[in-house]
Amino acid sequence: MRISPCGINSRPDVYWTPKTLVRIPASKPNLVIRELDSIPDLLRALHLEKDVWGLHDADVTPLTTAIASRAAGAFWLGAFDDADLVGIAYAFPSLHNGRFGFHSHLLAVRPSHRGTGIGYRLKLVQRDRALALGVGEITWTFDPLRSRNAHLNFGRLGVISDKYIADFYGPQTSSPLHVNSTDRLWVTWQLGSRRVGQRLQGGEFRPEALDALKHLEPLVRFNGDSRPVLPDVATAVSRQRVAIEIPGDIGCIEQENLPLAREWRVATRTAFTAALESGFIVKEFCRTIRGHQGPGAYLLEKAAEV
Ligand SMILES: CC(C)(COP(=O)(O)OP(=O)(O)OC[C@H]1O[C@@H](n2cnc3c(N)ncnc32)[C@H](O)[C@@H]1OP(=O)(O)O)[C@@H](O)C(=O)NCCC(=O)NCCS
């Protein structure tokens, strides 16, 4: 039986029962997304967390916390390729700006399975679960220098953001993904909004966003040799729209030239902080605005326009 619990038929290849959601794409016939509802399942999820972030044991979510949070209503979802757990999504109940919702703390897919839509599918199941409980909002944070995550979050899922937090988890953790500080954009996914509905149905936003970006002087932009340039911030934030460019693959830059990665961090931190404090909202992200694997750009607009 095919069920559409949220009224948006965005997933013709997804079937679910209250306990199990099964995706049947042509390329991965054995992929299943389901609840992680036993202690061995949760242990496997925590191993995956440790592997994906390369964490020391002390920084991995404790098993007892995972068990307790699940018992208290958190969603622990796993994507299985046959018997292998290849992706997880963990979201716990939250209270934000006086509203009850869910905060998604972990989304991870094993490198071997990335780029095949598993992260996206896990988010869709999170959304279904929240809507089924009458919850309209999921929040999470991500590193705004990571182009892949920016594309998934803004481009595919339709989040928006009005908050930038420097060093969210402290200046560094044991994860190699956190060597360049742990700054985060706090994003909100308004699950039942028209914007999100259109995005999940594949609504095309790029032509309009690219057109806007073409006419903007970026607040952070690439100079000729891959370094960030920060023009006059005060002038830029007096406009109605601004752009912030980021590299196509910050992970590569971190490995090859950490000081340059730090320059990108400082420039984008300054720009996001100034813009969001001046009433902008981060609204879109377009990857590769200048050719294949070139820079991507965020589009920010003054809140009244969103
Ligand atoms: C973020 C993560 C969960 C995504 O998982 P995934 O299964 O690869 O995600 P999907 O395949 O659903 O979507 C990835 C999208 O990014 C795109 N992408 C890949 N590399 C990219 C890049 N450098 N720049 C922009 N987009 C990129 C893919 O093409 C795909 O988009 P598309 O389907 O429109 O083509 C995974 O990369 C991961 O585990 N990363 C490490 C941990 C992490 O950062 N977690 C998230 C914290 S919020």
The ligand as a MOL file (V3000), in Angstrom:
LIG
                    3D

  0  0  0     0  0            999 V3000
M  V30 BEGIN CTAB
M  V30 COUNTS 48 50 0 0 0
M  V30 BEGIN ATOM
M  V30 1 C 26.1520 15.6170 4.1090 0
M  V30 2 C 25.8920 14.1400 3.7790 0
M  V30 3 C 25.0530 13.5340 4.8840 0
M  V30 4 C 25.1490 14.0570 2.4570 0
M  V30 5 O 24.8150 12.7270 2.2090 0
M  V30 6 P 24.5480 12.1800 0.7060 0
M  V30 7 O 23.8580 10.8710 0.8060 0
M  V30 8 O 25.7940 12.2410 -0.0920 0
M  V30 9 O 23.5250 13.2940 0.1840 0
M  V30 10 P 22.6850 13.2680 -1.1560 0
M  V30 11 O 23.2750 12.3030 -2.1450 0
M  V30 12 O 21.2450 13.0950 -0.8050 0
M  V30 13 O 22.8600 14.7730 -1.6330 0
M  V30 14 C 24.1340 15.3290 -1.8230 0
M  V30 15 C 24.0270 16.4200 -2.8540 0
M  V30 16 O 25.2110 17.2200 -2.8150 0
M  V30 17 C 25.7410 17.2880 -4.1430 0
M  V30 18 N 27.1780 17.5140 -4.0190 0
M  V30 19 C 28.1800 16.6390 -3.8840 0
M  V30 20 N 29.3690 17.3120 -3.7720 0
M  V30 21 C 29.0780 18.6300 -3.8350 0
M  V30 22 C 29.8510 19.8340 -3.7540 0
M  V30 23 N 31.1650 19.7950 -3.5910 0
M  V30 24 N 29.1940 21.0110 -3.8420 0
M  V30 25 C 27.8540 21.0700 -4.0040 0
M  V30 26 N 27.0690 19.9810 -4.0660 0
M  V30 27 C 27.6840 18.7760 -3.9890 0
M  V30 28 C 25.3390 15.9930 -4.7840 0
M  V30 29 O 25.3930 16.1170 -6.1880 0
M  V30 30 C 23.9060 15.8670 -4.2600 0
M  V30 31 O 23.0310 16.7690 -4.9090 0
M  V30 32 P 22.0550 16.3180 -6.1300 0
M  V30 33 O 21.3200 15.1110 -5.6460 0
M  V30 34 O 21.1710 17.5190 -6.3290 0
M  V30 35 O 22.9580 16.0720 -7.2830 0
M  V30 36 C 27.2320 13.3530 3.6390 0
M  V30 37 O 28.0350 14.0230 2.7050 0
M  V30 38 C 28.0150 13.2130 4.9350 0
M  V30 39 O 27.8010 12.2580 5.6830 0
M  V30 40 N 28.9460 14.1520 5.2070 0
M  V30 41 C 29.7700 14.1420 6.4140 0
M  V30 42 C 28.9810 14.4800 7.6500 0
M  V30 43 C 28.1680 15.7390 7.5020 0
M  V30 44 O 28.6340 16.7620 7.0070 0
M  V30 45 N 26.9010 15.6720 7.9620 0
M  V30 46 C 25.9460 16.7600 7.8750 0
M  V30 47 C 26.0780 17.6720 9.0090 0
M  V30 48 S 24.7240 18.7920 8.9130 0
M  V30 END ATOM
M  V30 BEGIN BOND
M  V30 1 1 1 2
M  V30 2 1 2 3
M  V30 3 1 2 4
M  V30 4 1 2 36
M  V30 5 1 4 5
M  V30 6 1 5 6
M  V30 7 2 6 7
M  V30 8 1 6 8
M  V30 9 1 6 9
M  V30 10 1 9 10
M  V30 11 2 10 11
M  V30 12 1 10 12
M  V30 13 1 10 13
M  V30 14 1 13 14
M  V30 15 1 14 15
M  V30 16 1 15 16
M  V30 17 1 15 30
M  V30 18 1 16 17
M  V30 19 1 17 18
M  V30 20 1 17 28
M  V30 21 1 18 19
M  V30 22 1 18 27
M  V30 23 2 19 20
M  V30 24 1 20 21
M  V30 25 1 21 22
M  V30 26 2 21 27
M  V30 27 1 22 23
M  V30 28 2 22 24
M  V30 29 1 24 25
M  V30 30 2 25 26
M  V30 31 1 26 27
M  V30 32 1 28 29
M  V30 33 1 28 30
M  V30 34 1 30 31
M  V30 35 1 31 32
M  V30 36 2 32 33
M  V30 37 1 32 34
M  V30 38 1 32 35
M  V30 39 1 36 37
M  V30 40 1 36 38
M  V30 41 2 38 39
M  V30 42 1 38 40
M  V30 43 1 40 41
M  V30 44 1 41 42
M  V30 45 1 42 43
M  V30 46 2 43 44
M  V30 47 1 43 45
M  V30 48 1 45 46
M  V30 49 1 46 47
M  V30 50 1 47 48
M  V30 END BOND
M  V30 END CTAB
M  END
